């Protein structure tokens, strides 16, 4: 695998904001409420899906449902 000689792993479908949420969740088992913003919610949700972190997806959905983000982002999450 190219990672062995490049010393780098890349995930082409995930930007740095989504990866930051993933790492926070993996290392701490939770995500601070302030970490999930309207600018990174969608990316974090799809990153959680990519890594099969269903509990994180549920947490993101609860955050969306408990804020006014639901009317703004429902179509993207449903697609």
Rosetta blueprint (number, residue, H / E / L):
1 X L
2 X L
3 X H
4 X H
5 X H
6 X H
7 X L
8 X L
9 X L
10 X L
11 X L
12 X L
13 X L
14 X L
15 X L
16 X H
17 X H
18 X H
19 X H
20 X H
21 X H
22 X H
23 X H
24 X H
25 X H
26 X H
27 X H
28 X H
29 X L
30 X L
31 X L
32 X L
33 X H
34 X H
35 X H
36 X L
37 X L
38 X L
39 X L
40 X L
41 X H
42 X H
43 X H
44 X H
45 X H
46 X H
47 X H
48 X H
49 X H
50 X H
51 X L
52 X L
53 X L
54 X H
55 X H
56 X H
57 X H
58 X H
59 X H
60 X H
61 X H
62 X H
63 X H
64 X H
65 X H
66 X L
67 X L
68 X L
69 X H
70 X H
71 X H
72 X H
73 X H
74 X H
75 X H
76 X H
77 X H
78 X H
79 X L
